[in-house]
Amino acid sequence: MRTASVLCSIASWVAFTVATFFQLLLILTLWMPPFFDAMFPLDRVENPVNAAALPFLVSGTVLFLAGYFLFRYMRRGRWIWFAAMAVGALMLAGVGLYLKNRYPETVLGNDQYGGYNSVTKLVWRHFTPAFTLVFHLLAVLFRGFAEDKALSREAIAEIQSRADAPKWE
């Protein structure tokens, strides 16, 4: 069980790193055009899809990151942080589905595609926080099972080490 816990923890950290990279990159992608208005004062076309997705993306990312670290490093009230991490992961998955719906597959030419041309791209970019959530939960559960097993083994060994006869006989 300890080996499974360590493997799930490593998978959780890898998925967390990938998810954080993609979400921060997407936040910068959606946030940068208004930022460039101050540097390049040209007429710009407003994109209502990006404007609608950005608040949910930012709040989902903040909930996911805060929930992950607080669940990982706090012992008291940790299931509240797991719920926050789950809500953040669901919000990020919802933003991914919204963007896939609004930016369908587009053939640009010369075998180049724009938009979400595959389910793999959608899952890789937006559902990685959900995988992080599952791996992290499995790591915690496996570690708990291993600690319970070790505690049980220790208690049985202590009882067997006593040479006292049972009192009920």
Disulfide bonds with the S-S distance in Angstrom:
none
